[in-house]
Structure formats: structure tokens, C-alpha cells
Amino acid sequence: MTMSAEPTSVSEPNPELAAALAAGWRRCDLEWEQLQEAGNAALLNGEDARAVSLFLKAYRLAFFRFRRGDPRYATSLANAGLAARMRGRKGQADRRYDKAMMLWGQVPNQIGQLQIKPRARSSLFHLRMEARHWETYRANMEARLGGFVGETSECLQAIAQGDKPLHRLYARWRGEQPSVFDDTRKLLAAALLLAAPTAV
């Protein structure tokens, strides 16, 4: 069982925030990620009230700061739907899940427009190879991201119906989380931080 992670305060200077801001992210981008991480950790640890609170904070942040077509907004809606379900508000939960599924259905069309930055490599050789074969690298990355988007879509549909998700999401986030702050990190966060109930 994982420890429930406390979201890092992004009001205080820290290296991760500095790197995110230098890469063109806004403070709210990192704060959203941290709230969803902490909400998923709380859910996994059986801290339902805390999970609900964190998911609703992330939803409010997304509502005011993200475009409606942003995949993170769809995830926020879905996680707020789970929060509503956990509070016994079935109608509200169903409406949020329906809207989240409709929005998530548009995500595959966005993959080709993502800003994908070069990854940090262990040697100059790797950097040169990546630059030389950038189109192939990008095509492979887009195919991989498409796989995540498809799996999340299947999980979202299952969770909305009260069924067990077909794929692991949050359990894979730490291993898949990109070290660079670009659109792939935003998309993977939206895909893998979709909250699934621990029991159906």
C-alpha cells in the first residue's frame, strides 16, 4: 500500500516548479498534476474523504484554468464524477462521466498536434540519433500515446458504468511520467491519473 502523497505546495519555490515554468508550463499545470496524484494516492489508501476533497479541488482548478478540449479537463470531470458517486450523488456522477467520455472521445485527434520535446539521453550519441531520426521517433511516440489514450477510454467507460477498469492507470504513472515538461506529460497525466475505485 502506497503512502498518501501530500501535494507539494507550488506557492513556494522548488526545483520541479522552476523547471516546469522554464519549460513554459503555468503554475496551475503542475498544481493540477499534484492534486490528482494525491487524490489517487488517498483513494488507494482508503482515505475517501480526502480523495473526494482533492479531486474536487483539481476539478475547480481545471474548470477555471483549462480549455474544455484539454484532456486534463475530461479527467477532472471524470474524477469529480467519482467524487460525486462516493458522496451518493448518482445523477451528478452520471452527468460528469457522460461529459468526460464525450470529451475524451476527441483526444485521439489531438495527438498529432502535441508539442513533443526531445528527451534527455545519457550521451551525445543518443541526442544525435534522436535528432537525426526525429520523424520516426515522433511517429513511435504518437503511436505509444495513442495506446494510452485508448486504454484510458476503455477504463473510463468501465468506471462510468460501475465496472472494474480493464487496465492499470495510476499504478503506472510514476514509471511513465516524462521527465520533461511538454504536452506528452500533460496527456499522460490525463490518461494515467484517471481515478478508479478500489472496489466495485
C-alpha positions in Angstrom: 0.0 0.0 0.0 1.4 3.4 -1.0 1.7 6.3 1.3 -0.8 9.1 0.6 1.3 11.8 -1.1 0.7 15.4 0.1 0.7 17.8 -2.9 3.8 19.9 -2.9 2.9 23.5 -2.3 3.6 25.3 -5.6 3.4 28.6 -3.9 6.9 28.0 -2.6 10.0 27.9 -4.9 11.1 24.3 -5.7 13.2 22.7 -8.4 10.3 20.9 -10.1 8.2 24.1 -10.3 11.3 26.1 -11.6 11.9 23.5 -14.4 8.2 23.5 -15.3 8.0 27.3 -15.5 11.2 27.4 -17.5 9.7 25.0 -20.0 6.6 27.2 -20.5 4.2 25.4 -18.1 1.9 27.5 -15.9 1.8 27.0 -12.1 -1.7 25.6 -12.4 -0.4 22.8 -14.7 1.9 21.4 -12.1 -0.6 22.0 -9.3 -3.3 20.0 -11.2 -0.9 17.1 -11.6 0.0 17.1 -7.9 -3.7 17.3 -6.8 -4.6 14.4 -9.0 -1.6 12.3 -7.8 -2.5 13.0 -4.2 -6.2 12.2 -4.8 -5.3 8.9 -6.4 -3.0 8.0 -3.6 -5.6 8.9 -1.0 -8.2 6.7 -2.9 -5.7 3.8 -2.9 -5.2 4.2 0.8 -8.9 4.2 1.6 -8.9 7.8 2.6 -12.2 8.5 0.8 -13.0 11.9 2.2 -9.5 13.2 1.4 -9.7 11.8 -2.1 -13.0 13.5 -2.7 -11.7 16.8 -1.5 -8.6 16.6 -3.7 -10.5 15.5 -6.8 -12.9 18.4 -6.4 -10.1 20.9 -5.9 -8.5 19.6 -9.1 -11.8 19.9 -10.9 -12.3 23.5 -9.8 -8.8 24.4 -10.9 -9.4 22.7 -14.3 -12.8 24.4 -14.7 -11.3 27.9 -14.3 -7.8 27.4 -15.9 -8.1 24.7 -18.7 -9.7 24.7 -22.1 -12.7 22.4 -22.4 -10.9 20.4 -25.1 -7.9 19.8 -22.8 -7.7 16.1 -21.9 -7.0 17.1 -18.3 -10.4 18.7 -18.2 -12.0 15.4 -19.2 -10.1 13.6 -16.5 -11.0 16.3 -14.0 -14.7 15.8 -14.9 -14.4 12.0 -14.5 -12.6 12.2 -11.2 -15.2 14.7 -10.0 -17.8 12.2 -11.2 -16.2 9.6 -8.9 -16.2 12.1 -6.1 -20.0 12.6 -6.6 -20.6 8.9 -6.7 -18.7 8.5 -3.4 -20.9 11.2 -1.9 -24.1 9.4 -3.1 -24.9 11.8 -5.9 -25.6 9.4 -8.7 -27.2 11.8 -11.1 -24.4 14.3 -10.8 -21.8 11.5 -11.2 -23.6 10.1 -14.3 -23.7 13.6 -16.0 -20.0 14.2 -15.3 -19.0 10.8 -16.6 -21.1 11.3 -19.7 -19.5 14.6 -20.4 -16.0 13.3 -19.7 -16.5 10.4 -22.1 -17.7 12.7 -24.8 -14.6 15.0 -24.3 -12.2 12.1 -24.1 -13.5 10.8 -27.4 -11.9 13.9 -29.0 -8.5 13.3 -27.5 -7.1 10.9 -30.3 -7.5 13.8 -32.8 -5.1 15.9 -30.7 -2.1 13.6 -30.6 -0.7 14.8 -33.9 -0.7 18.4 -32.7 1.2 17.7 -29.4 4.4 19.5 -28.6 6.9 16.7 -28.1 10.3 17.8 -26.8 13.5 15.8 -27.1 14.1 13.5 -24.2 17.2 13.7 -22.0 19.6 11.0 -23.0 22.7 9.5 -21.4 25.1 10.5 -24.1 25.6 12.9 -27.0 25.3 9.9 -29.3 21.7 9.4 -28.2 20.9 13.0 -28.7 22.3 13.0 -32.2 20.4 9.8 -33.1 17.2 11.2 -31.8 17.7 14.4 -33.8 18.6 12.5 -37.0 15.6 10.2 -36.8 13.2 12.7 -35.3 10.2 11.9 -37.6 10.5 8.2 -36.7 10.9 9.0 -33.1 7.8 11.2 -33.1 5.7 8.6 -35.0 6.6 6.0 -32.4 5.8 8.4 -29.6 2.4 9.2 -31.1 1.6 5.5 -31.5 2.5 4.9 -27.9 0.5 7.8 -26.7 -2.5 6.6 -28.8 -2.3 3.3 -26.9 -2.5 5.0 -23.6 -5.5 7.1 -24.8 -7.3 4.0 -26.0 -6.7 2.2 -22.7 -7.9 5.2 -20.7 -11.1 5.4 -22.9 -11.8 1.7 -22.1 -11.3 2.3 -18.4 -13.4 5.5 -18.4 -16.3 3.6 -19.9 -16.0 0.8 -17.4 -15.7 3.1 -14.4 -18.7 5.2 -15.6 -20.8 2.0 -15.6 -19.6 1.0 -12.2 -17.4 -1.8 -13.6 -13.8 -2.7 -12.8 -11.3 -0.9 -15.1 -9.6 -3.1 -17.7 -6.1 -1.6 -17.3 -3.9 -0.3 -14.6 -3.7 3.5 -14.7 -2.4 5.3 -11.6 -0.1 2.3 -10.7 1.8 3.1 -14.0 2.0 6.9 -13.6 5.4 7.1 -11.8 7.1 4.8 -14.2 5.6 6.5 -17.3 5.8 10.1 -16.1 8.0 12.0 -18.5 10.9 14.0 -17.0 10.4 16.8 -19.5 7.6 19.3 -19.2 5.8 19.1 -22.6 2.4 18.1 -23.9 3.2 14.4 -23.6 3.4 14.8 -19.9 0.1 16.6 -19.8 -1.5 13.9 -21.9 -0.1 11.0 -19.9 -1.2 12.7 -16.7 -4.7 13.0 -18.1 -4.6 9.3 -19.1 -3.0 7.7 -16.1 -4.4 9.9 -13.3 -8.0 9.0 -14.1 -9.3 7.7 -10.8 -10.6 4.2 -10.5 -12.4 3.0 -7.3 -10.5 0.4 -5.3 -13.6 -1.7 -5.0 -16.6 -2.0 -7.4 
